[in-house]
Amino acid sequence: MKITHRKLNIIFFVCLLAINGAFFIASDRIDSGGTVAYSLPIVACNAAFAVMYAAAKTLAARRSLTLQKSERRYETLHMVSEDQQVEARILETISEVSVEFLEKMQLRPLLERISEAVHDLLGVDISVVEVIPQSGEESVTFVRGASEVALGDEVYNEVVHKGKSLLINNLSRYPQYAKLEQQGVRSVIVAPLMLHGRSIGLIGACTRTHRGFTSRHLRLLYSFAHHSALLVGTTQLLHSVGKLSVKESDSLADLQDLKDRLSYEHALQEREMEVARRIQNDLLPGAMPRIAGLSLEGDSLPAKEVGGDYYDVLDLGEGRWGIAIGDVSGKGVPAALVMVMTRTLLHSLAHYSNSPAEILAAMNSTLYHETDPSVFVSMLYGIWNTHSATFTYSNAGHEPPILETSDGPQSFPAGGVALGAMEKVDDVLTDLSLMLGNGDCLLLYTDGATEARNSQREMFGLERLQHTFEKAAVRNGRVIPTVLRSIRTFAQDAAQHDDITMISMKGTAM
């Protein structure tokens, strides 16, 4: 039976009245001297009972406080669990949208699919996706719901022009959004589509009921918008290439000689390479993050014929950082598009396992079934743990890393099979761990570094790379610029035919 504070008070006072009543009844039957003698144990009994009561009250209060804390912790964990489930669904949907995008690569179907995804995932009445028009074109908007809604200039100005997110519950309190409220909307949440520091559109969701939005909804929508913006921007670039093709094809009949025909083809190819470069630049991280116990550098030197090199750093939380480097087979726009898909898969899966091998195996499953059989991706992905100063990684057909320590260089086995090359890779992908002490340095690189050639067609090679890295690692300066400078000096004026991408990880004092 549960003893409440009220029941405890009642029990205490009943017992207290019974004891003192017995005392007064007994005091009528004995003399005054006996009364005094008899009262001493009664007073002591009252005092002892009061102490017991106070102890019981304190214990009950502690139990109540513990129960309240447990209930609050349960509610918090329940909310976190729901957040993770919703975020997992969003990341899964982004992966599905990416696959559909690779099949169609058209803006309108892409926006329609994004609008449907927001509508279904957030369970809202209305979802809106709008993209800023390019020069000479009209804006493209898709609305999913019972009826169309115009967000209005006020929302457009805040989100698109200023690049801010917007969350408003109960629009009747905000006169500046009266036009939106007049359309039957009660609450609205909007996030910008940001690409390379500029806004290219917006994603929004509206409700007509009393159900409002929270900061959790905004955070999830913003994450969805971040991934969607990359796909939208890529589609716009491909569309501009298509317009160039049509325009040049119309005038092709007027060309009289082979020189002009080749000039057209060269211009189209250059335009496609520019598209691929922009896609690649949008994928690569900007400034490297500051990580405890680690000096991190990363750089990519693209070739004229853009390849599919890619590197990334992901904050996994709790002192864990995902570090990836990869190389997509092929060149130009096709390789860049597969790179988009690879990045999306990595960001979707990285938070759900502490095993790099499991992450790569999950990525392989999608790449194998959703890309051309001739396409594969070599990738090395690892997790840096700041608390243990360890780097746990798995290698899927990529170049093995180079480690320089105070005891000398260390070599590692070659990687397993590349992603997308075979259906099952679970048995060939394993996790390896290494510690980076103060001054120890690890180099991750793509094959463009070792296969760089000079005018005599001689390759830079692994031995030169190891020797150059060894000298750069023992210095206090930056590592990668020194290595890249050596490669450029070796190649001299010879053309660079493949991207050169590197990540260096140097252990530092905590």
C-alpha positions as CSV (number, residue, x, y, z in Angstrom):
1,M,0.0,0.0,0.0
2,K,1.3,3.5,-0.9
3,I,1.7,5.7,2.1
4,T,1.1,9.4,1.1
5,H,2.1,12.4,3.1
6,R,-1.5,13.0,4.1
7,K,-1.9,9.4,5.5
8,L,1.4,9.7,7.3
9,N,0.2,12.9,9.1
10,I,-3.1,11.3,10.1
11,I,-1.4,8.2,11.5
12,F,1.0,10.5,13.5
13,F,-1.7,12.6,15.1
14,V,-3.9,9.6,16.0
15,C,-1.0,7.9,17.7
16,L,0.0,11.2,19.5
17,L,-3.6,11.7,20.8
18,A,-3.7,8.1,21.9
19,I,-0.5,8.3,23.9
20,N,-1.3,11.6,25.5
21,G,-4.9,10.5,26.2
22,A,-3.6,7.5,28.0
23,F,-1.3,9.8,30.0
24,F,-4.1,12.1,31.2
25,I,-6.4,9.2,32.1
26,A,-3.5,7.6,34.1
27,S,-2.6,11.0,35.8
28,D,-6.1,11.2,37.4
29,R,-5.4,7.9,39.3
30,I,-2.1,8.7,40.9
31,D,-0.7,11.4,43.1
32,S,1.1,14.5,42.1
33,G,4.6,13.0,42.7
34,G,3.6,10.0,40.7
35,T,2.3,12.1,37.9
36,V,5.7,13.8,37.5
37,A,7.5,10.5,37.6
38,Y,5.1,8.9,35.2
39,S,5.2,11.9,32.8
40,L,9.0,11.5,32.1
41,P,8.6,8.3,30.0
42,I,5.6,9.8,28.2
43,V,7.6,12.9,27.2
44,A,10.4,10.7,26.1
45,C,8.0,8.6,24.1
46,N,6.5,11.7,22.5
47,A,10.0,12.9,21.6
48,A,11.0,9.6,20.2
49,F,7.8,9.4,18.2
50,A,8.4,12.9,16.8
51,V,11.9,11.9,15.7
52,M,10.5,8.8,14.0
53,Y,7.9,10.9,12.3
54,A,10.5,13.4,11.0
55,A,12.6,10.6,9.7
56,A,9.6,9.0,8.0
57,K,8.7,12.4,6.4
58,T,12.3,12.8,5.2
59,L,12.4,9.3,3.7
60,A,9.1,9.8,2.0
61,A,10.2,13.2,0.6
62,R,13.4,11.6,-0.8
63,R,11.5,8.8,-2.3
64,S,9.1,11.2,-3.9
65,L,12.0,13.3,-5.3
66,T,13.7,10.2,-6.7
67,L,10.5,9.1,-8.3
68,Q,10.1,12.6,-9.9
69,K,13.6,12.5,-11.2
70,S,13.1,9.0,-12.6
71,E,9.9,10.1,-14.3
72,R,11.6,13.2,-15.8
73,R,14.5,11.0,-17.0
74,Y,12.1,8.6,-18.6
75,E,10.3,11.4,-20.3
76,T,13.6,12.8,-21.6
77,L,14.8,9.4,-22.9
78,H,11.4,8.8,-24.5
79,M,11.7,12.2,-26.3
80,V,15.3,11.4,-27.4
81,S,14.2,8.0,-28.7
82,E,11.3,9.6,-30.7
83,D,13.7,12.3,-32.0
84,Q,16.1,9.6,-33.2
85,Q,13.4,7.6,-34.9
86,V,12.1,10.7,-36.7
87,E,15.6,11.7,-37.7
88,A,16.3,8.2,-38.9
89,R,13.2,8.3,-41.1
90,I,14.2,11.7,-42.5
91,L,17.7,10.5,-43.4
92,E,16.3,7.3,-44.9
93,T,14.0,9.4,-47.0
94,I,16.8,11.6,-48.2
95,S,18.6,8.5,-49.3
96,E,15.5,7.4,-51.3
97,V,15.1,10.9,-52.8
98,S,18.8,10.7,-53.9
99,V,18.3,7.4,-55.6
100,E,15.2,8.8,-57.5
101,F,17.1,11.9,-58.4
102,L,19.9,9.9,-60.1
103,E,17.2,8.2,-62.2
104,K,15.4,11.4,-63.4
105,M,17.7,14.4,-62.6
106,Q,14.9,16.9,-63.2
107,L,13.9,19.8,-61.0
108,R,10.1,19.5,-60.9
109,P,9.9,15.8,-60.0
110,L,12.6,16.4,-57.4
111,L,10.7,19.2,-55.7
112,E,7.5,17.3,-55.8
113,R,9.2,14.3,-54.1
114,I,10.8,16.6,-51.5
115,S,7.4,18.2,-50.8
116,E,5.8,14.8,-50.4
117,A,8.5,13.7,-48.0
118,V,8.1,16.7,-45.7
119,H,4.3,16.3,-45.7
120,D,4.5,12.6,-44.8
121,L,7.4,12.7,-42.3
122,L,6.2,15.7,-40.2
123,G,2.5,14.7,-40.5
124,V,1.5,18.3,-41.4
125,D,-1.5,19.6,-43.3
126,I,0.5,21.5,-45.9
127,S,4.1,21.4,-47.2
128,V,5.8,23.9,-49.5
129,V,9.0,23.8,-51.5
130,E,10.1,26.8,-53.5
131,V,13.3,27.4,-55.5
132,I,14.6,30.9,-56.5
133,P,14.4,31.4,-60.3
134,Q,17.6,31.5,-62.3
135,S,18.2,34.2,-64.8
136,G,15.4,34.3,-67.4
137,E,13.3,31.7,-65.6
138,E,10.3,31.7,-63.3
139,S,10.3,30.4,-59.7
140,V,9.3,26.8,-59.2
141,T,7.0,26.0,-56.3
142,F,5.4,22.8,-55.1
143,V,2.6,22.6,-52.5
144,R,1.4,19.4,-51.0
145,G,-1.9,19.4,-49.0
146,A,-5.6,19.9,-49.1
147,S,-5.2,23.3,-50.7
148,E,-2.5,25.6,-51.9
149,V,-1.0,28.2,-49.6
150,A,1.1,31.3,-50.5
151,L,3.6,31.9,-47.7
152,G,3.9,35.6,-48.6
153,D,6.6,38.2,-49.0
154,E,7.2,38.5,-45.2
155,V,8.1,34.8,-44.9
156,Y,10.1,35.0,-48.2
157,N,12.1,38.0,-47.0
158,E,13.0,36.4,-43.6
159,V,13.9,32.9,-44.9
160,V,15.3,33.5,-48.5
161,H,16.8,37.0,-48.3
162,K,18.1,36.8,-44.7
163,G,18.7,33.1,-44.7
164,K,16.9,32.6,-41.3
165,S,14.7,29.8,-40.2
166,L,11.1,30.6,-39.0
167,L,8.9,28.9,-36.4
168,I,5.6,30.6,-35.5
169,N,2.8,29.1,-33.5
170,N,-0.6,30.8,-33.4
171,L,-0.2,33.3,-36.3
172,S,-3.0,35.5,-34.9
173,R,-0.5,37.0,-32.5
174,Y,1.7,38.3,-35.4
175,P,-0.1,41.0,-37.6
176,Q,2.7,40.9,-40.2
177,Y,1.6,37.4,-41.1
178,A,-2.1,38.2,-41.4
179,K,-2.3,37.2,-45.1
180,L,-1.0,33.7,-44.2
181,E,-3.5,33.4,-41.3
182,Q,-6.4,34.5,-43.6
183,Q,-5.6,31.4,-45.7
184,G,-6.5,29.2,-42.6
185,V,-3.0,28.6,-41.4
186,R,-2.4,28.5,-37.7
187,S,1.2,27.5,-37.3
188,V,4.2,27.6,-39.8
189,I,7.8,26.3,-39.8
190,V,10.2,27.2,-42.7
191,A,13.9,26.6,-43.3
192,P,16.1,28.0,-46.1
193,L,17.7,25.9,-48.8
194,M,21.3,26.9,-48.4
195,L,24.0,26.0,-50.9
196,H,27.6,27.2,-50.7
197,G,26.6,30.1,-48.3
198,R,23.7,31.4,-50.5
199,S,20.0,30.8,-50.3
200,I,18.4,29.0,-53.3
201,G,14.9,28.5,-51.9
202,L,12.9,27.3,-48.9
203,I,11.1,24.3,-47.4
204,G,8.1,24.9,-45.2
205,A,5.3,23.1,-43.4
206,C,2.0,24.5,-42.1
207,T,-0.9,23.3,-39.9
208,R,-4.5,24.4,-39.8
209,T,-5.2,22.9,-36.4
210,H,-4.1,23.8,-32.8
211,R,-1.1,21.5,-33.2
212,G,2.0,23.6,-33.1
213,F,5.7,23.1,-33.8
214,T,8.7,22.8,-31.5
215,S,12.4,23.5,-31.9
216,R,12.9,19.8,-32.5
217,H,10.7,20.0,-35.6
218,L,12.7,23.0,-36.8
219,R,16.0,21.2,-36.3
220,L,14.8,18.2,-38.2
221,L,13.4,20.3,-41.1
222,Y,16.7,22.3,-41.3
223,S,18.6,19.0,-41.5
224,F,16.3,17.8,-44.3
225,A,16.7,21.2,-46.1
226,H,20.5,21.0,-45.9
227,H,20.6,17.7,-47.8
228,S,17.8,18.7,-50.2
229,A,19.7,21.9,-51.2
230,L,22.6,19.9,-52.6
231,L,20.3,17.9,-54.8
232,V,18.4,21.0,-56.0
233,G,21.6,22.9,-56.8
234,T,23.0,19.9,-58.7
235,T,19.8,19.7,-60.8
236,Q,20.0,23.4,-61.6
237,L,23.5,23.0,-62.8
238,L,22.6,20.0,-65.0
239,H,19.6,22.0,-66.4
240,S,22.0,24.8,-67.5
241,V,24.1,22.2,-69.2
242,G,21.1,20.9,-71.0
243,K,20.2,24.4,-72.2
244,L,23.7,24.9,-73.6
245,S,23.3,21.6,-75.5
246,V,20.0,22.6,-77.1
247,K,21.2,26.0,-78.0
248,E,24.4,24.8,-79.6
249,S,22.6,21.9,-81.4
250,D,20.2,24.4,-83.0
251,S,23.2,26.3,-84.5
252,L,25.2,23.2,-85.4
253,A,23.6,22.9,-88.8
254,D,25.1,26.2,-89.7
255,L,28.7,25.2,-89.0
256,Q,30.6,24.5,-92.2
257,D,33.8,22.9,-91.0
258,L,35.1,20.4,-88.6
259,K,36.9,23.0,-86.5
260,D,33.7,24.7,-85.5
261,R,32.1,21.3,-84.7
262,L,35.0,20.4,-82.4
263,S,34.9,23.8,-80.8
264,Y,31.2,23.2,-79.9
265,E,32.0,19.8,-78.4
266,H,34.9,21.2,-76.4
267,A,32.7,24.1,-75.0
268,L,30.1,21.6,-73.9
269,Q,32.7,19.4,-72.3
270,E,34.2,22.4,-70.5
271,R,30.7,23.3,-69.2
272,E,30.1,19.9,-67.9
273,M,33.5,19.9,-66.2
274,E,32.5,23.2,-64.5
275,V,29.3,21.6,-63.3
276,A,31.3,18.7,-61.8
277,R,33.8,21.1,-60.1
278,R,31.0,23.0,-58.5
279,I,29.3,19.8,-57.3
280,Q,32.6,18.6,-55.9
281,N,33.3,22.0,-54.2
282,D,29.9,22.0,-52.6
283,L,30.5,18.5,-51.1
284,L,33.9,19.1,-49.6
285,P,34.1,20.7,-46.1
286,G,35.3,24.2,-45.5
287,A,37.6,24.9,-42.6
288,M,38.6,21.8,-40.6
289,P,37.0,21.6,-37.1
290,R,39.1,22.0,-34.0
291,I,39.3,18.6,-32.3
292,A,40.8,17.9,-28.9
293,G,44.0,15.9,-29.1
294,L,44.2,16.1,-32.9
295,S,45.6,18.5,-35.5
296,L,43.5,17.8,-38.6
297,E,44.3,19.0,-42.2
298,G,42.5,18.2,-45.4
299,D,42.8,19.4,-49.0
300,S,41.9,18.3,-52.5
301,L,43.7,19.4,-55.7
302,P,41.3,18.8,-58.6
303,A,42.5,17.8,-62.0
304,K,41.4,19.5,-65.2
305,E,39.2,16.4,-65.9
306,V,37.5,16.4,-62.5
307,G,37.5,13.0,-60.8
308,G,35.4,11.7,-58.0
309,D,37.6,12.4,-55.0
310,Y,35.8,13.2,-51.7
311,Y,36.7,13.7,-48.1
312,D,34.6,14.6,-45.1
313,V,34.6,15.2,-41.3
314,L,31.4,14.5,-39.3
315,D,30.7,15.5,-35.6
316,L,29.2,12.3,-34.2
317,G,28.9,13.7,-30.6
318,E,30.4,12.6,-27.3
319,G,34.0,13.3,-28.4
320,R,33.6,11.1,-31.6
321,W,34.4,12.3,-35.1
322,G,33.8,10.5,-38.4
323,I,36.6,11.0,-40.9
324,A,36.2,9.7,-44.5
325,I,38.2,9.8,-47.7
326,G,37.0,8.3,-51.0
327,D,37.4,8.1,-54.8
328,V,34.5,7.4,-57.2
329,S,35.3,5.6,-60.4
330,G,35.0,7.7,-63.5
331,K,35.2,11.5,-64.1
332,G,33.1,14.5,-64.7
333,V,29.4,14.9,-63.9
334,P,28.6,11.1,-63.6
335,A,31.3,10.7,-60.9
336,A,30.2,13.9,-59.2
337,L,26.6,12.6,-59.0
338,V,27.7,9.3,-57.5
339,M,29.8,11.3,-55.0
340,V,26.6,13.2,-54.0
341,M,24.9,9.8,-53.3
342,T,27.9,8.5,-51.4
343,R,28.0,11.6,-49.2
344,T,24.3,11.4,-48.5
345,L,24.5,7.7,-47.5
346,L,27.4,8.4,-45.2
347,H,25.7,11.3,-43.4
348,S,22.5,9.1,-43.1
349,L,24.2,6.1,-41.6
350,A,27.2,7.5,-39.6
351,H,25.3,8.1,-36.4
352,Y,23.9,4.6,-36.1
353,S,26.9,2.4,-35.5
354,N,30.3,2.6,-33.8
355,S,31.7,0.2,-36.3
356,P,33.1,1.8,-39.5
357,A,32.9,-1.6,-41.2
358,E,29.2,-1.8,-40.6
359,I,28.7,1.7,-42.0
360,L,30.6,0.9,-45.1
361,A,28.7,-2.4,-45.6
362,A,25.4,-0.6,-45.3
363,M,26.5,2.0,-47.9
364,N,27.7,-0.8,-50.2
365,S,24.2,-2.4,-50.2
366,T,22.6,0.8,-51.7
367,L,25.4,1.6,-54.1
368,Y,25.5,-1.9,-55.5
369,H,21.7,-2.0,-56.2
370,E,21.2,1.6,-57.3
371,T,24.2,2.5,-59.4
372,D,25.6,1.2,-62.8
373,P,27.6,-2.0,-62.5
374,S,30.7,-0.2,-63.8
375,V,30.5,2.3,-60.9
376,F,32.4,1.7,-57.6
377,V,33.7,3.8,-54.8
378,S,36.9,3.2,-52.8
379,M,36.6,4.6,-49.3
380,L,38.4,4.6,-46.0
381,Y,36.2,5.6,-43.1
382,G,37.1,5.8,-39.5
383,I,36.0,7.2,-36.1
384,W,38.4,9.3,-34.0
385,N,37.7,9.0,-30.2
386,T,39.1,12.0,-28.3
387,H,38.8,10.3,-24.9
388,S,41.0,7.3,-25.9
389,A,43.0,9.0,-28.6
390,T,42.3,6.1,-30.9
391,F,41.3,6.0,-34.6
392,T,39.2,3.0,-35.6
393,Y,38.8,2.6,-39.3
394,S,37.7,0.2,-42.1
395,N,39.1,0.2,-45.6
396,A,36.9,-0.6,-48.6
397,G,39.4,-0.9,-51.5
398,H,41.2,2.3,-50.7
399,E,44.9,3.1,-50.4
400,P,46.2,2.0,-47.0
401,P,47.1,4.9,-44.6
402,I,50.7,5.9,-43.8
403,L,51.6,6.3,-40.1
404,E,54.7,8.1,-38.8
405,T,55.6,7.7,-35.1
406,S,58.5,8.3,-32.8
407,D,59.4,4.6,-33.4
408,G,59.5,5.0,-37.1
409,P,57.0,4.4,-39.9
410,Q,54.3,1.8,-39.7
411,S,52.6,0.0,-42.6
412,F,49.0,-1.3,-42.8
413,P,47.4,-4.0,-44.9
414,A,45.6,-3.1,-48.2
415,G,41.9,-2.5,-48.0
416,G,39.1,-4.8,-48.9
417,V,36.8,-4.6,-51.9
418,A,35.5,-1.2,-53.1
419,L,31.9,-0.2,-52.4
420,G,29.4,-1.1,-55.2
421,A,31.7,-3.8,-56.7
422,M,30.0,-6.8,-55.2
423,E,26.7,-7.4,-53.4
424,K,28.0,-8.6,-50.0
425,V,31.1,-7.2,-48.4
426,D,30.5,-7.9,-44.7
427,D,33.1,-10.7,-44.7
428,V,35.9,-8.7,-46.3
429,L,35.5,-5.4,-44.3
430,T,37.0,-5.3,-40.8
431,D,37.7,-2.7,-38.2
432,L,41.3,-1.8,-37.3
433,S,42.3,0.5,-34.4
434,L,45.5,2.6,-33.8
435,M,46.5,5.1,-31.2
436,L,47.9,8.5,-32.0
437,G,50.4,9.7,-29.4
438,N,51.6,13.3,-29.1
439,G,53.5,13.9,-32.4
440,D,52.3,10.8,-34.2
441,C,50.9,11.5,-37.7
442,L,48.6,9.6,-40.0
443,L,48.2,10.3,-43.7
444,L,45.1,9.3,-45.7
445,Y,45.3,9.9,-49.5
446,T,43.8,9.0,-52.9
447,D,45.7,7.3,-55.7
448,G,46.2,10.6,-57.5
449,A,49.1,11.3,-55.1
450,T,51.1,8.2,-55.9
451,E,50.1,8.1,-59.6
452,A,51.1,11.7,-60.4
453,R,53.5,11.7,-63.4
454,N,56.2,14.0,-64.6
455,S,57.0,14.8,-68.3
456,Q,59.0,11.5,-68.6
457,R,55.8,9.6,-67.6
458,E,57.5,8.5,-64.3
459,M,55.1,8.1,-61.4
460,F,55.6,9.8,-58.0
461,G,55.0,6.4,-56.3
462,L,54.4,5.2,-52.8
463,E,58.1,5.3,-51.7
464,R,58.5,9.0,-52.6
465,L,55.2,9.8,-50.8
466,Q,56.3,8.0,-47.7
467,H,59.6,9.7,-47.7
468,T,58.1,13.1,-48.2
469,F,55.4,12.5,-45.5
470,E,58.1,11.3,-43.1
471,K,60.0,14.6,-43.4
472,A,56.8,16.7,-43.2
473,A,55.4,14.9,-40.2
474,V,58.4,15.6,-37.9
475,R,58.1,19.3,-38.5
476,N,55.9,21.7,-36.5
477,G,54.3,23.2,-39.6
478,R,51.5,22.0,-41.7
479,V,51.9,18.6,-43.3
480,I,49.7,18.5,-46.5
481,P,51.0,21.7,-48.1
482,T,54.5,20.3,-47.8
483,V,53.5,17.0,-49.5
484,L,51.6,18.7,-52.3
485,R,54.5,21.0,-53.0
486,S,56.8,18.0,-53.4
487,I,54.3,16.4,-55.8
488,R,54.0,19.6,-57.9
489,T,57.8,19.9,-58.0
490,F,58.2,16.3,-59.2
491,A,55.5,16.7,-61.9
492,Q,56.7,20.1,-63.1
493,D,54.7,21.1,-66.1
494,A,53.1,17.8,-66.8
495,A,49.3,17.8,-66.9
496,Q,47.5,16.5,-63.8
497,H,45.1,13.7,-64.9
498,D,43.6,12.8,-61.5
499,D,42.5,14.5,-58.4
500,I,44.9,14.5,-55.4
501,T,43.2,14.4,-52.1
502,M,44.7,14.1,-48.6
503,I,43.9,14.1,-44.9
504,S,46.5,14.3,-42.2
505,M,45.8,13.5,-38.5
506,K,48.5,14.5,-36.0
507,G,48.2,13.7,-32.3
508,T,48.6,16.6,-29.9
509,A,48.7,17.1,-26.2
510,M,45.2,17.2,-24.7
